[in-house]
Amino acid sequence: MKVLATDFDGTFYTGEACVPGNLAAVERWRKAGNVFGIVTGRPFQMILPELRRHNISVDFLVCDNGAALHDGAGNPIWSAVFDPEIPGAVFDLPELENIIYYVAATRSGLAAHTQDNSDPYWDDVCNLGRRSKEKMQELSEVIQISTLFEGPEEAQAFAKQLDSRFPGKIVTHVNWRCCDSVPFGLDKAQGILRLAELKGWDRRDIFTMGDGCNDVPMLKAFASAAPVSSEKAVLDVVSRTFESVAAYIDALLEETGK
């Protein structure tokens, strides 16, 4: 049995046209006795609507940049949470006063603080609701804090500030203009390794695919590939590129004979 874990945005999903081919390839992969899952920076509440919309069936989910694991039915398996004082201290930073939004994923669900309250998306995915700054500070068992800025420069600067302000407590993964902060030491590779330990998988049987900077840890940790349109930081660490997840799956099936 082999394991394939792919990023969602920019990898499995690159537009509506790619979905049917990728779905068919995943079906071939699973019929050969293998397992497939999505590894994403999105919290569970934000990836679930995408899975339903595209009718994507998975055997596992690694969410929140490796800080939360779910089985194929969406049931939580494991998650890590910040030290209790960290989220409130982050939400109190002046840099968050006027940003587009910030979101907290917790073991109980998702909450958001948004500047634009007209977008119904947050009402659909946030089971803990839109919240004031004060109400965000009341959240407990926070897994990930996501912040969206006007551009990548602001996101990079904020990430460096957070990691230096809370050393050994927090690590921030930047994806374009979004910062995803999780408990220190966690990333997509660590999430997959944790799941492999729980499932009894041999890491030599794990394959990954991703296109963004937050995918680099897992791409370096396992046999991996990337979409041809990936960020330079990704292309610098992989030796194989493919047009789609489907093309990667077909290559793996041919190479492994499964």
C-alpha positions as CSV (number, residue, x, y, z in Angstrom):
1,M,0.0,0.0,0.0
2,K,1.2,3.5,-0.9
3,V,0.1,6.8,0.5
4,L,-0.4,10.0,-1.6
5,A,-0.9,13.3,0.2
6,T,-1.4,16.4,-1.9
7,D,-2.0,20.1,-1.2
8,F,-5.4,21.4,-2.3
9,D,-5.2,25.0,-3.5
10,G,-2.9,25.3,-6.5
11,T,-2.3,21.5,-6.6
12,F,-5.3,19.3,-6.6
13,Y,-7.5,22.3,-7.5
14,T,-6.1,24.6,-10.2
15,G,-9.5,25.4,-11.7
16,E,-12.7,23.6,-12.5
17,A,-11.3,21.9,-15.6
18,C,-8.8,19.9,-13.6
19,V,-11.2,18.3,-11.2
20,P,-12.7,15.4,-13.3
21,G,-9.3,14.1,-14.3
22,N,-7.9,14.3,-10.8
23,L,-11.0,12.6,-9.4
24,A,-10.7,9.7,-11.9
25,A,-7.0,9.3,-11.1
26,V,-7.6,9.2,-7.4
27,E,-10.2,6.4,-8.0
28,R,-7.6,4.5,-10.0
29,W,-5.0,5.0,-7.2
30,R,-7.4,3.8,-4.5
31,K,-8.6,0.8,-6.5
32,A,-5.0,-0.3,-6.7
33,G,-5.1,-0.6,-2.9
34,N,-3.5,2.7,-2.0
35,V,-4.8,5.6,0.1
36,F,-5.2,9.3,-0.7
37,G,-5.6,12.4,1.3
38,I,-5.4,16.2,1.3
39,V,-2.8,18.2,3.2
40,T,-3.8,21.8,3.5
41,G,-3.3,25.0,5.4
42,R,-7.0,25.4,5.6
43,P,-8.9,24.5,8.8
44,F,-11.3,21.6,8.5
45,Q,-14.3,23.9,8.3
46,M,-12.8,25.6,5.3
47,I,-11.7,22.5,3.3
48,L,-14.9,20.5,4.0
49,P,-17.1,22.7,1.7
50,E,-14.6,22.2,-1.1
51,L,-14.6,18.4,-0.7
52,R,-18.3,18.4,-0.9
53,R,-18.6,20.8,-3.8
54,H,-16.2,18.7,-5.9
55,N,-17.3,15.3,-4.5
56,I,-13.7,14.5,-3.5
57,S,-13.4,11.4,-1.4
58,V,-10.4,11.1,0.9
59,D,-8.9,8.6,3.3
60,F,-7.5,11.3,5.6
61,L,-7.1,15.0,6.0
62,V,-4.1,16.9,7.4
63,C,-5.4,20.4,8.1
64,D,-4.0,23.6,9.7
65,N,-0.5,23.1,8.2
66,G,-0.1,19.8,10.1
67,A,-1.7,20.8,13.4
68,A,-4.9,18.8,13.0
69,L,-5.6,15.3,11.6
70,H,-9.0,13.9,10.5
71,D,-10.1,10.6,9.1
72,G,-11.8,10.2,5.7
73,A,-15.2,10.8,7.3
74,G,-14.0,14.1,8.8
75,N,-13.7,12.8,12.4
76,P,-10.9,14.4,14.4
77,I,-7.9,12.1,15.1
78,W,-5.4,14.4,16.7
79,S,-4.7,18.1,17.1
80,A,-2.2,20.4,18.8
81,V,-3.2,23.7,20.5
82,F,-1.4,26.8,21.5
83,D,-0.4,27.5,25.1
84,P,-3.5,29.3,26.4
85,E,-1.9,32.8,26.7
86,I,-0.7,32.9,23.0
87,P,-3.9,33.5,21.0
88,G,-5.1,36.4,23.2
89,A,-1.7,38.0,22.9
90,V,-1.7,37.7,19.2
91,F,-5.3,39.0,18.8
92,D,-4.2,42.0,20.9
93,L,-1.4,43.0,18.5
94,P,-2.0,46.5,16.9
95,E,-1.1,45.0,13.5
96,L,-4.4,43.2,13.5
97,E,-6.5,46.3,14.0
98,N,-7.2,47.0,10.3
99,I,-6.3,43.9,8.4
100,I,-8.8,42.2,6.0
101,Y,-9.6,39.4,8.4
102,Y,-8.1,37.0,11.0
103,V,-9.4,33.6,11.7
104,A,-9.0,31.1,14.6
105,A,-9.4,27.4,14.2
106,T,-10.1,25.6,17.4
107,R,-11.0,22.1,18.5
108,S,-14.6,23.3,18.6
109,G,-14.7,24.9,15.2
110,L,-13.9,28.2,13.4
111,A,-14.3,31.8,14.3
112,A,-13.5,35.0,12.3
113,H,-13.0,38.7,12.8
114,T,-13.6,40.5,9.5
115,Q,-13.5,44.1,8.4
116,D,-16.1,43.4,5.7
117,N,-19.2,41.8,7.2
118,S,-21.1,41.6,3.9
119,D,-19.4,38.4,2.7
120,P,-21.7,35.5,3.5
121,Y,-18.8,33.0,3.2
122,W,-17.7,33.5,6.8
123,D,-21.3,32.9,8.1
124,D,-21.3,29.6,6.2
125,V,-18.0,28.2,7.5
126,C,-17.7,29.7,10.9
127,N,-19.7,27.6,13.3
128,L,-18.3,29.8,16.1
129,G,-19.5,32.9,14.3
130,R,-18.0,36.3,13.5
131,R,-16.6,37.8,16.6
132,S,-15.3,41.1,18.0
133,K,-11.7,41.3,19.1
134,E,-12.8,40.7,22.7
135,K,-14.8,37.7,21.8
136,M,-11.9,36.2,19.8
137,Q,-9.8,36.5,22.9
138,E,-12.2,34.3,24.7
139,L,-11.6,31.3,22.4
140,S,-9.9,28.3,23.9
141,E,-8.0,25.3,22.5
142,V,-6.9,27.3,19.4
143,I,-5.1,25.2,16.8
144,Q,-4.3,27.8,14.1
145,I,-4.5,31.6,13.7
146,S,-4.7,32.9,10.1
147,T,-4.3,36.5,9.1
148,L,-4.7,38.1,5.7
149,F,-2.8,41.2,4.6
150,E,-2.9,43.5,1.6
151,G,0.2,41.9,0.1
152,P,3.0,39.3,0.6
153,E,5.5,41.9,2.0
154,E,3.2,42.7,4.9
155,A,2.6,39.0,5.5
156,Q,6.3,38.2,5.5
157,A,7.0,41.0,7.9
158,F,4.2,40.0,10.3
159,A,5.4,36.3,10.2
160,K,8.9,37.3,11.3
161,Q,7.5,39.5,14.0
162,L,5.3,36.7,15.4
163,D,8.0,34.1,15.4
164,S,10.5,36.4,17.1
165,R,7.9,37.7,19.6
166,F,6.9,34.2,20.7
167,P,10.0,32.1,20.3
168,G,9.5,28.4,20.9
169,K,5.8,28.9,21.0
170,I,4.6,29.7,17.5
171,V,5.7,29.1,13.9
172,T,4.1,31.0,11.0
173,H,3.7,29.6,7.5
174,V,3.3,32.2,4.8
175,N,1.2,31.5,1.7
176,W,1.3,34.6,-0.5
177,R,-0.4,37.3,1.6
178,C,-1.8,34.9,4.3
179,C,0.0,34.0,7.5
180,D,-1.0,30.7,9.1
181,S,0.4,30.4,12.7
182,V,0.4,27.1,14.5
183,P,2.1,25.7,17.7
184,F,5.9,25.7,17.4
185,G,7.5,22.8,15.5
186,L,4.5,21.9,13.4
187,D,4.3,21.9,9.6
188,K,2.8,19.7,6.9
189,A,5.6,17.1,7.1
190,Q,5.1,16.8,10.9
191,G,1.4,16.3,10.4
192,I,2.0,13.5,7.9
193,L,4.6,11.9,10.1
194,R,2.2,12.0,13.1
195,L,-0.5,10.3,11.0
196,A,1.9,7.7,9.6
197,E,2.8,6.8,13.2
198,L,-0.8,6.4,14.2
199,K,-1.6,4.4,11.1
200,G,1.6,2.3,11.0
201,W,2.7,3.6,7.6
202,D,6.2,3.3,6.4
203,R,7.5,6.7,5.4
204,R,9.2,5.2,2.4
205,D,5.6,4.5,1.0
206,I,4.5,8.1,1.3
207,F,4.4,10.4,-1.7
208,T,3.5,14.1,-1.6
209,M,2.7,16.9,-4.1
210,G,2.4,20.7,-3.4
211,D,2.9,24.1,-5.0
212,G,3.5,26.6,-2.2
213,C,6.1,27.6,0.4
214,N,4.1,25.9,3.2
215,D,4.4,22.6,1.2
216,V,8.2,22.7,1.2
217,P,8.7,20.8,4.5
218,M,6.6,17.8,3.3
219,L,8.2,17.9,-0.2
220,K,11.6,17.6,1.4
221,A,10.6,14.9,3.8
222,F,9.1,12.4,1.4
223,A,9.3,11.3,-2.2
224,S,7.6,14.3,-3.9
225,A,6.6,16.2,-7.0
226,A,5.1,19.6,-7.8
227,P,2.9,21.2,-10.4
228,V,4.8,22.9,-13.2
229,S,3.3,26.2,-12.1
230,S,4.6,26.0,-8.5
231,E,6.5,28.7,-6.7
232,K,10.2,28.9,-7.2
233,A,10.9,27.9,-3.6
234,V,9.1,24.6,-4.4
235,L,10.7,24.0,-7.8
236,D,14.1,24.4,-6.1
237,V,13.5,21.4,-3.8
238,V,11.7,18.9,-6.1
239,S,13.2,16.9,-8.9
240,R,9.9,16.1,-10.7
241,T,7.1,18.3,-12.0
242,F,3.8,17.3,-13.5
243,E,0.9,19.1,-15.2
244,S,-1.6,17.8,-12.7
245,V,-2.2,15.4,-9.8
246,A,-3.7,13.0,-12.3
247,A,-0.4,12.9,-14.2
248,Y,1.6,12.3,-11.0
249,I,-0.7,9.5,-10.0
250,D,-0.5,7.7,-13.3
251,A,3.3,8.0,-13.2
252,L,3.3,6.5,-9.6
253,L,1.0,3.7,-10.6
254,E,3.3,2.8,-13.5
255,E,6.4,3.0,-11.4
256,T,5.1,1.1,-8.4
257,G,3.1,-1.4,-10.3
258,K,0.2,-0.8,-8.1
